[in-house]
Amino acid sequence: MKVVITGCGRHSKSLVQSLKNNVDGREVEVIGINNSPANILRSDVDEAIIAPSITDPDYIDWLLDLCTRKKVDVILPYITAELPILAANREKLESTGTKVSVASERTLMVANDKVELARMFPEYMPKQTVVRSSAEVRSFARSIGYYTGTPLCCKLADKCGGTGFAILDEKKYLDIGSFNKMGVNRYISIDQLCEIADKVDADIILQEYVDGDDYSVCVLADHGKVKTLCGFIGYAMEYGAVTQGEIVRNDWAYTLAYKLTEKLELDGNACFDFIIRRTGRPVLLECNPRISATIPFIAKAGTDLVYLRCKQLLGEPIDTNVSFDYGLKMVKYYDAHYYR
């Protein structure tokens, strides 16, 4: 099997290793592509190739040529912003026999959009709005009770991996010791957010902040039907990826994952991010209809959902009758790779 992973960077390292150490003992050749020479994964992959930007008008033709020349079986996208582009060009890319692991354009219009997801499933998510001015910031803050103690957070509507996320706190934002500290939440004041909203041209999601444990459920779906799923708590995170976690079952979150997968008609790999309240009840934050950076953790706990997805796309039978090692813990370390 020959696989292309797009946006292949350091968080893809364990994914590549997992694919190569698959349960079938099958030889899997991995080509990693990335438009950044500084960020591309250079170890473990069979070939690392610098790609054009996904916004380049020739990107799809370049990718099609690569897959044709290299006789690629499966494309595994890793970039949220790339999903709609690949979905729109699926037929073109698959015309030469390469399968693309991406949901339908219709599904992505909701699942890949934080704002649309909240509009469709407000009963499962924190209260939120999109703000573009200080007046809108203060209006929502008053309506939700921020000035009397209800916490808020903000995030960018079109970003992922924790980019742009911050918690509003009128005291903690003064802690300069946490500025630019990796893996630590950023705090800002409401005045700072108001200034940003007035000066920066961006859709900012202002949302009720829910305190609790970060929890994710990764699913392998087949046109709206969950084939298998597994959840984990993230005790520590860096750049949106879990660096310390534990495989944990939460039946409430699993039930929601089944419902949402069906309603969204998800297909392939997807990951639901939740906050688990102290009561154990989950609150949905977002859906990522693609490979999760932490999905190799689930492979160690029971089954490789990405390898199964590759087999699924190629029309091969997959065994989803597996049990997971609940209680398995993980901590991520980093090593160095030297090259010229």
JOHUKA-V467831 format. One record per residue. RES is the residue in one small letter. PHI is phi as a letter, one per 30 degrees, with the letter a starting at -180 (* if undefined). PSI is psi in whole degrees, -180 to 180 (999 if undefined). Layout:
res & phi & psi
RES & PHI & PSI
RES & PHI & PSI
This chain:
res & phi & psi
m & * & 135
k & c & 127
v & b & 138
v & c & 128
i & c & 119
t & d & 156
g & h & 35
c & d & 107
g & b & -159
r & d & -30
h & d & -8
s & d & -8
k & e & -51
s & d & -27
l & d & -46
v & d & -46
q & d & -40
s & d & -44
l & d & -41
k & d & -29
n & c & 41
n & d & 159
v & d & -23
d & d & -9
g & i & 24
r & d & 144
e & d & 118
v & c & 120
e & c & 128
v & c & 127
i & c & 119
g & c & 129
i & b & 146
n & a & 145
n & d & 0
s & c & 115
p & d & -26
a & d & -28
n & c & -13
i & d & 142
l & d & 125
r & c & -12
s & c & 156
d & i & -35
v & d & 156
d & d & -27
e & a & 136
a & c & 123
i & b & 130
i & d & 126
a & c & 161
p & d & 165
s & d & 150
i & d & -17
t & d & -7
d & d & 130
p & d & -20
d & c & 6
y & e & -48
i & d & -42
d & d & -39
w & d & -44
l & d & -40
l & d & -43
d & d & -42
l & d & -48
c & d & -34
t & d & -47
r & d & -39
k & c & -3
k & h & 55
v & d & 137
d & d & -43
v & b & 137
i & c & 125
l & c & 103
p & d & 141
y & c & -6
i & c & 123
t & e & -46
a & d & -18
e & d & -21
l & e & -49
p & d & -32
i & d & -44
l & d & -38
a & d & -40
a & d & -24
n & c & 19
r & e & -49
e & d & -40
k & d & -45
l & d & -34
e & d & -2
s & d & -23
t & c & 7
g & j & -6
t & d & 129
k & c & 143
v & c & 124
s & d & 85
v & b & 145
a & d & 174
s & d & 159
e & e & -39
r & d & -44
t & d & -44
l & d & -26
m & d & -25
v & c & -53
a & d & -30
n & c & 9
d & b & 112
k & d & -36
v & d & -47
e & d & -36
l & d & -43
a & d & -34
r & d & -34
m & d & -33
f & b & 56
p & d & -25
e & d & -18
y & c & -10
m & c & 161
p & d & 156
k & d & 138
q & a & 165
t & a & 165
v & c & 128
v & c & 145
r & b & 8
s & a & 162
s & d & -34
a & d & -41
e & d & -36
v & d & -52
r & d & -35
s & d & -47
f & d & -39
a & e & -42
r & d & -42
s & d & -31
i & c & -12
g & j & 29
y & d & -39
y & d & -12
t & c & 15
g & k & -8
t & d & 119
p & d & 150
l & b & 157
c & b & 166
c & b & 155
k & a & 162
l & d & 136
a & d & -29
d & c & 21
k & b & 163
c & b & -180
g & i & 25
g & i & 1
t & d & 125
g & i & 0
f & d & 137
a & a & 152
i & c & 134
l & d & 122
d & a & 122
e & d & -4
k & c & -47
k & d & -21
y & d & -16
l & d & -5
d & d & 91
i & d & -15
g & d & -19
s & c & -3
f & d & 130
n & h & 21
k & d & 120
m & d & 134
g & i & 4
v & c & 137
n & e & 142
r & c & 136
y & c & 140
i & b & 162
s & c & 165
i & d & -31
d & d & -40
q & d & -43
l & d & -39
c & d & -42
e & d & -42
i & d & -46
a & d & -35
d & d & -28
k & c & -19
v & c & 133
d & d & 89
a & a & 149
d & d & 113
i & c & 126
i & d & 122
l & c & 124
q & b & 146
e & e & 130
y & d & 124
v & c & 122
d & d & 140
g & l & -163
d & c & 137
d & d & 128
y & b & 138
s & b & 146
v & b & 117
c & c & 134
v & b & 152
l & c & 117
a & c & 156
d & b & 93
h & h & 55
g & j & -3
k & c & 127
v & d & 124
k & d & -41
t & a & 159
l & a & 158
c & a & 143
g & c & 158
f & b & 150
i & c & 139
g & c & 108
y & d & -28
a & b & 144
m & b & 150
e & b & 124
y & h & 40
g & i & 0
a & c & 138
v & d & 130
t & c & -12
q & b & 124
g & a & -180
e & b & 136
i & d & 117
v & b & 138
r & c & 131
n & b & 107
d & d & -33
w & d & -44
a & d & -38
y & d & -43
t & d & -43
l & d & -40
a & d & -41
y & d & -47
k & d & -47
l & d & -37
t & e & -42
e & d & -46
k & d & -36
l & d & -12
e & h & 46
l & d & 149
d & b & 126
g & j & -150
n & d & 138
a & a & 159
c & b & 127
f & c & 129
d & c & 131
f & b & 166
i & c & 129
i & c & 116
r & d & 167
r & d & -22
t & d & -10
g & j & -7
r & d & 136
p & d & 147
v & b & 123
l & d & 133
l & c & -48
e & a & 170
c & b & 134
n & c & 102
p & d & 57
r & a & -174
i & d & 135
s & d & 147
a & d & -22
t & c & 7
i & d & -26
p & d & -25
f & d & -40
i & d & -33
a & d & -41
k & d & -29
a & d & -12
g & l & -50
t & a & 147
d & d & 101
l & d & -27
v & d & -43
y & d & -41
l & d & -38
r & d & -41
c & d & -45
k & d & -40
q & e & -46
l & d & -33
l & d & 6
g & i & 19
e & c & 149
p & d & 144
i & b & 145
d & c & 110
t & c & 8
n & d & 75
v & b & 158
s & c & 151
f & c & 149
d & d & 78
y & d & 136
g & j & -12
l & d & 133
k & c & 158
m & b & 141
v & b & 137
k & c & 131
y & c & 162
y & b & 143
d & b & 173
a & c & 147
h & b & 130
y & c & 136
y & a & 167
r & c & 999
